Amino acid sequence: MIPYLVRPGRIKELAGLAESWPAVVLDCETTGLDTYLGDRLLGFAIGNLRPGEGDPAYYYIPLAHNHPDDDPAYNATLQDLEPLRPIMEGKPLVGYNVKFDLHSQSEIFEFGGQPVFDVLPLTRIMSHEDRPLLDLESVAAQELGYQYTSVAAGHQSQYGKNVFTAHEIGNKCCEDVYCTERLYRHWVDGDTPESLLTLFKREARLTRILYSMERRGILYDPKALEDLDELLTGKAEELLARIRKEMKLPELNPRSSPQVEALMEQLGINPLDYNPPKKDGTVSPKWAREQLLEVDHPVALGIAQHRALTYQMSNLIKHLKRHVEHLQKVMRFNYQNWGTVTGRLSASAPNVQGMAKGWLQLGEAGEGGEALMWSEDGPDKTIAVRSLFVPRPGYFFLEADYSQIEMFIAGWYMAQVGDSTLLDLCRSEDVHAATARLVWGAETSEYRKRAKWFNFGLLYGLGDDGMAKKLKCSKAQAVKYRGDYFRKIGPGYFTCLRDIKWRLRNNGYEENVFGRRYYASEDIAYIIWNYKIQGSAGDFVKFRQEAIEMLCQELDIHPIFTTHDDILLEVPNALMDSHHLRRLIDILEDGSEPFGMRFPLKTKIARTNLAEMEAYRVPSAV
């Protein structure tokens, strides 16, 4: 591997050389991870995806280096980079966490049209571990036996402090390009099963779409942000002052686990649950939201409510305030199609998937879970973090929610082994009420609640102790109810579980319907069942983005958010009552490939802000 530091005067020559490359391998070096919030792009390296024989060469272009030993004349300007524009905007791009590189260069080049291949999701697809090390240096060492030689390797947090020269950082960046290129060819040109390469190609197309979503971002209201921050701060301070005064603890910190543990002991409240044992074997009481609410004490409730308020202040609110400081009118975030073992998308900076829907209800002791919950119906419509986000002028928000999609997919898998009971229940208007009728002969509120928890337990796992707690019954009763449930629902489930165990025992892995693999031993087949359901639903929903891409471009519709079971879009007001939205929903609901059925969507719209959602009936097709 031969690294070159490219002077501005040689960039035109480099562009001519790159014209013959089939694809460009790219890596950027920055002073931090928040390139829209103040972190700077220092430079970037490129290389040929198919370098041929001999020592391959890689090229680093400095942009903003200012180490005392650096020559400022080496930093390229936007005008210097012009010869590279057709290369960077026209050729396929390959990178490792390539969306970060695209965002880092978004003020220089206009990306979005060409194919983009991210080796990071491919690394996740190929991993046999639940929580693999995914940083490029670790993966290169494990898969290629390559050890970085640059002195700047492993010290990215120092890049904004003038610790390393442009040559040192450039060498490391060229090593990143070299390892990315080798990893790509290691898997794509190797003996990787075709099903996994097909999955990677789908993830590659999704990567480009996610970049466009992230680049567009979502508009927020700075005044609403200021007001909500003031409201949360006031309520949190009021709660804390009340608890401190009542307990005569002027220094109490509700976020300190040892202090809360001591406070519960002072109140004579026994622990309901314990944290996992530490390395020395000791255990400590667990006082999370669920436990604090369950003891039904006003002080415990106050601590839970204070934590809920300060959590919003220290996460989304804090993140948005940084956007205001940096004059960013839209909030951007990062979707990771490599962040979970199941295949679901995850999100960070901030985690928009974890943004609560509805309004925060702060009740009184004695109200159980309703004393601290998010409700889309209120009645208290004072605090809603989603109220900060507004549609762009001339647009409205459209939410497409795949109601009970994981139940449908569990039913589909069970139908493949000859038992369509659950799938038939899913096709009723209310799957939990239908389950209650089938299992217990009626759909009273008590039976429906019972059916709901057993349906969820079928998907996500819930033991007898946990079920007894959810249903507020004895463990013996929970065991009886479980028997009732599985006599009706169990045959297909137990056949699926038996087949999963067989494949884990004989193949070492199980696959979901999209070919994603889950490696495990047969003794945790029930967990792999959960992975398979979550992964199938997550893959289906995220790959629907590709299916609607052309129509969205035609109609000026823009996907904004997505989770494992819904998609939020920004739609022109002119389409509010248009039959074109029926075309969109028809595509989203189409599960003919690979499930051979449709997945029903519930649709809502918001005209003013994201919290003010209302049910919406999609117009009929012409």
N, C-alpha and C positions, 0 to 999 in steps of 0.2 A: 504494500500500500504506500503510495507516494502522495503526500499532501502538498498542495501549492497554496501560497497566499497570493491572491490575484490583485495586482495594482489596477487602479481605474483605467489606465491606458491599455490594459490587456483584456478588458471585458469584451470588447467587440470581437477579438480573436477567439475568446472562450465561447461566445455565442455561435460563431461559425463552426467551431468544433462540435458543439452540442446539437447542431442541426441534424446530424446523422444518428443521434441516440434514439433508440426506440421509446425510452421513457427516462425521466429525470428522477434520480433519488435525491431527496431534499432533507436538510436538517437546519434548524435555526438555533442560535444562542442568544439568550436574553438576560436581563438583570433580575428577572423574576417571572412568576407565572401569570401575572395580571397585566397583560399587554394593553388592555383598554383602560387600566386604572393606574398608569404611571410607570410601569416597567418598560424598559427600552429594548429594542432590537439591536444587538451589538453587531451581528453579521450572520451570514448563512453560507452553507456549503452545498455543492451539488456534485453529482457524479453520474456516470453512465450505468444503467441497470444491467447492460450486457457488455462489460468492458473487454471481453475477448481474452486472448492469451497475454502472459507477462504480468508485471506489476501494475495494477490499476491505479489511475491517478484520480485525485479528488481535489476540488477547488473551493477555497474559502475566500469569501468577499467581505472584508471589514466594512462596517458602516458607521459605527459610533464608538470606537475604542479611544480611550484617552489615558492609558497607562503612561507614566513618565518616559518609558523606553520605546513607546510607539511613535511612529512617524505619522502625524495627522494627514499627510498627503495620501496615505494608503486608504483612508476612509472614502468610500464611493458616495457620490451624490445621486439623487433621483435621475438626473440627466445622464450620469455615467451608466446607469442601469438600463437605459432604454433599449440597447441592442438585445438584452436578455428577455424583453417583454414577450416577443412571439414564442420563445422557448418556454417560459414559465407559465404563460397563459394558454398555450396551445398543446403542449405535449402531456401525455399521461404522467402523473406524479406519484411517487412512492415514498413513504416516510414511516417513521415509527412514532405513533401518536400524531399523525400528520395534520389533524385539524388544528393542533396548537401551532404548527408551522404556518399553516394558511392564515390563521388569525394574526400571527406575528407579522406577516408580510401584507396584510390586507390593505394597508395604506400605500403600498408600493405597486402591487399587482392586483388585477381583478380576476379572482378565481371563480370557479363554479360550473364551468361548462365541460371541462375535460375530465376523463376518468381519473379517479383517485384511489390509490391502494394503500391501506394502512396495515402495516405488518403487526401492529399491536393486537388488534382483534384476531388475526391469524395465530399469533402466539397463544392467545387465550383458548382458541378453538383446539389447538394441538396439545394443550397441557392436560396432564392426567391428574392434576391436583385441584382441590377446592380453592385454595388460596395460594396460588403460585407467586413467586417473585417475578414481577413483570417489568422492572426497570431494565433498560437496554443492556447495561453493563453486566447484570446478573444473567440475563438470557443469553448473551453472547458467550459468556464463560461456560454456561451449562450446555448449550446446543452446538457451539462452534469450537469450544476449547480456546477461545480468544481472550487474552488479557490486555486491557488498555495500557498504553505506554505513556500517554500524555500526562504531564504533571497536573493538568487542570481537571482530569477525570475524577469524578466523585466529589467535586467541590463547587457545584453549580451555585450554591448559596453565596459564594464569594465573588461571583462574576460582576456584581455591581459596585465592588469596593476597590477596584483597580489593583487587585492582588496579582492578576495574571495578565500577560501581554497578549496582543492580538495573535502572535504566532502560537502561543501556548493554547489559547482557547480555540484558535483555528485548527490546530492539530487534533484536538479532542473532537471538534465538530466533524472533521474529515473521518475520524475513526467511527463516529456515529453513522455517517453515510456508508462507510465500508461495511459495517456490521449489519445495517439495515438491508443493504443490497445482498449480502451473503445469506442472511436469514430468509429473505424472500425466495432466493433461488434454492436454498436448502430444502424448503418445503414445497414450493410450487414445481420445481424441476425434479424433486425426489420421488419417493414412493408413497406420497400422501394419498389416502383413499379419495376417489373421485367425489364421494358424497361430502367430504370435508372441504374440498376445493370449491365445490358448488356453493356450499354455505359461505365460504370466504368471499366469493364473488358477490353474493347478495349483501354481505356486510360491507363490501367495498362500495357498492352503489348507495347503500344507506349512509355511509360516511360522508359522501358528497352532499346528500340531502340534509343531514344533521348540521353540517357546516353552514349551509345556507340559512337554516333555522336559527342557529346561534348568532350568525352575523346580523340577521335582521333584528333579533331581540324583541323585547316587548316594552311598550311605552308606559311610563309611570308618571304619577302626579306628584310633583315636589311639595306642593302645599298640603296635600293629603298625607304625605309622608311626615311632614313636620307636625301636623296635628295628631297623627296616630302615635308618633314617638312621645309627644308631650302627654297624651292620655295614658299610654302604657307606663311611662315613668311615674306619673302621679298615682296611679292605682297600685303599682308595685311598692312605692314608698309608703303609701297609706297602709297597705297590708303589713309591711314589715314593722312599721311603727307600732301597730296594734299588737302584733305578736310579741315584740320585745317588751312592750309595756306590761302586757298580761303575764308574761313569764318572768318578768324582772331580769331580762338578759339583754342589756343594751348593746352587746357586741355580737349577737347571734347572726350567723350567716346561713340562711336557708339552703344554700348550695353546697355547704360543707357536710359531707356524709357523717364524719365523726360527731359533729355538733348536733345534727339531727338525730343520730342514734342516741346520744346522751339525753337529748330533750325528750325523746319517746320514753326512755327509761325513767326520767324524772316524772313524767305523766303517768307512769305505771302501765304503759301500753306495751304488751308483749309482741315480739316480732311475729309476723305472719309468714315470712319467707326469708331465705338466706342467700347471700351471694355465693358463687362457686368458691370452693376452698382455695386458699392461697398456697404458694409453694411450700410453706411450712406446715400446712394442714389446718390452719386456723380458718374459721369462718366468721363472717360479720353479718348482722341483720341487713336485709334489703328494704330500703325505704324509698322506692320509686313511686311514680304516680299511682299505680294500681293499689299498692299497699297503703299509701297515705289516705286514699279515698275509702278503702275498705274498712279501716278502723273507725270511720265515722265520728271523728273528733274535730271540733272547730279549729284547733291549733294545727293539727295534721292537714286539714283541708286548706288552711291559710298558707301553709308551706307549699303544698302542691300548686295552689293558684299563683303564688309568688314565682315559683319556678317556671310556670307556663308563661307568665308575662315576661320575665327576664330572658327566657329562651328566645322569644320573638325579637326582643330588643338586641340581643347579642348575636343574632344570626341574620335573618333577612333584613331587618331594619338597619342594622350596622352596615350590611353590604350595600344597601341602597344609598345610605348617606355618603359612602365613598364615591358612588356614581355622581352624586350631586357635587361633591368636592372636585371631581375631575371633569365636570361639565358634560357628562354622558347623559343624554336625554332618554336613552333606552337601557334597560337592564339586559345584560348578556349573561350566559351561563354555559356550562359544559356538559354535554351528554357523553356518556361512556358506553360504547357498545362492546366493551371488554371488561366491565366492572363487576359482573356477577357470575357465579358458577352456573346459574340456570340459563343464562342467555338474555334475561331481562335487561333493559337499559337501566343505567343508574345516572345520577346527575350530581354535579358539584358546582361550587363557586357561583351561586348558592345551589342547594339541593331543592330545585323547584318542584321535584316530584313529591317532596315531603311537605309542601305548602298546604296548610289545612284549608279545606273547603268550608264555607259558611262562616258563622259568627260565633265568637267565644262566649260561652255561657258561664258565668261565675255565680253559683248558687250558694246555699247554706248547708251546714251539716244536717244530715238526715235525708238528703236528697240523693244519696248514693252517687253513681257515675254522672248523673245529671247536674251535679254541683260543679263539675268541671268538664265541659265537653264542647265540641264544635258542632253547630247545628245550622243547616242551610235554611231552616224555617224560623230561627229565632227562639223565643220571642224577643230577647234582647239583641238589637241590631246596632250595637255600639262599636264593637271591636271585630274587624275582619281584615286580615293582612291582604287578602285578594282585592280589597277595595282600592288598594294603591295602584292597581294596574288598569289602564284604560285603553280602549281601541284607538287607533290612529284616526284622525279626522276623515270622515267618509267611509268608515268601516264599522263592523260590529263583530263581536266574538261569537263563534259557533262551537259548541262542545258536542263531540260525538262520543258517547260512553257505551262501551261494549258491556252491557249489563250481564253479570254472571257468566262471563266468557270462560272462566276456569272451570265452572260447574259443567258447562256445555262440553268442554274438551275432555273432562274426566268421563262424562257420559259417552262421548264418542269413542274413547279408548275402550270402555267397557262394552260398547256395542260391537266393537271389532272382535271380541271374544264371545259374542253370542248373547249378551245381556243388555237390552236397550232400556231397562227400567229407568235408570237415572236420566238418560237422554230424553225419554218421553216426559219425565217430570219437568225437565228444563224447558220444554216447549209449551208448558202451561203458562198462564199469566203470572203466577207467583210460585216459584219452585219450592219455597219453604212451606207454603200453605198446602201445596199438592203433596209434598212429602209427609206432612202431618196427617193428611187424610189417608194416605196409603198405609202408613205405619201404625197410627193410633186411632184412625177412624173418624177424626174430626179435625177442624182447623181453628180451634180456639186460640186465643193469644198465647196461652201457656204452651200448647202443643206446637204452635208455629215457632215460638222461641226455641223450644227443645229441638225441633227439626232443623232450624237454622244452625244451631251449634253443632249438631251431628253432621250436617252437610259440610260445614267449615272444617270440622275435625277430620272428615274423610279426605279433604284436600291437603290440610296443613298439619294434621296430627294434633291430638288433644287427649291426654290420658284420663283415666277415671277420676283421679283427684282433681285435675283441672276442670273436667266436665262437671263434677259435683259443685265446684265453686261457681262456675258460670250459671248453673241451673238452680243454685241455692237448695241443693238436696243432699241426701247422704250419699256416700260412696256406693253403698249397696244398691240404692235406687239408680244411680248413674250406670252401674253395671247392668242392671235389668233393662234400662232404656236402651243401652248399647246393643243388647241382645235383640230387643224388638226391632231396632233400626237395621241391623245387619241381616236379620232373617229376610227382610224385603230388599235391601239395597246391596247386601254383601256378596252374592254369588259372582257378579261381574268383577267386583273389586278384588276378591280373593283369587280369581283366575288371573287377573292382571298381575297381582303381586307374585303369584307362583311363576308366571312367565318371566317377570323381571328377575326373580331369583335365579332362574335357570340361565338366563343370558349373562348375568353377573358372574355366575359360577363358571360358565363355559367360555365366555368371551372377555370377561373382566370389565365390561361396560354395558350400559344401556343407551339407546338412542331415542331422541324424540322424533316426531314426524318430519322435522326439517333436517334430520341427520346429525343434530348436535349430540355429542357423546358425554355421558356421565360415568366416570370411573369410580368403582366402589366394590366393597366385598358384599356378598349376598346377605349378610346379617343386618345390613341397613337398607334393605330393599324398600322399606316403607318411606325412607327419606328420598330415595331415588324416584319413587312414585310422585312425591311432591315436586322434586326438581323437574320431572318430565312434564307435569301439568303446567307449572309456572313457566317453564321454558317454552313450551308449545304456544301458550297464550302470548307470552312476551314476543316471541319471534313473529307470530302472525300479525300482531298489532303493529310492530315497528316496520315490518316489510310491506304493510299496506301503504306506507308513505311512498314507496316506489310506484305502487299501482295508481295512485292519484296524482303523481307528479305532473304529467302532461296536461291533465284537466285543470289542475291548479294554475299552471302557467298560462293556460288559455283564458281563464276567468279572473286572473289577478287575485287568487286566493292564496293565503300564506299560512302554512302550519307554524304554530308558535310553541306550544308545549305538547309533550306526549308522556304517558306513563305506560304501565303494562296493560291498561284496559281503557284508555281514552286518548283522544286527540283533540287539541284545541286549535282552531283556525281563525284567522282574521279575514273577514269576507267583506267585499264592497257592499255598501248599503243598497245599491241597485239590484243586488241579487236576493234581497230579503224574501221576496215572494216569487222567485224565479224557479222554473222547473229544472234549471241547471243544478240546483242543489240536490234534487232527487238523483241526478246522474252521479253526483259525488257520493251520496249515501249508498246508492246501489253498489258502487265499486267497493266502498269500505265494508259493506256487509257481506260481500261475496267471498265465501270460504270454500268455493268449489275446488280450489287447489290449495291445500291437499285434503280438505275434510269432506268435500262433497256435500256441503250444506251452507246455509247462510247463518250469520251471527247477528241477531237483532241489536239495533242501536237505539239508545235513548238520546234525544237531542235537546239541547237548551241553547238559548242565546242570551247575550248581555249587550245592552246598548250603551250603558254609562260606565260601568266598571265590572271587573271580573267577579265581584261578590254578588252583584245584583243579577243573578241568573234566573231565567224564567223558561218554563217548558215551551217547546217549539215543535209545531207540526210541519214536517217537510212537505212542500207542495208536490202534487202528483206530477208524474211525467206527462209530457204532451202526447 
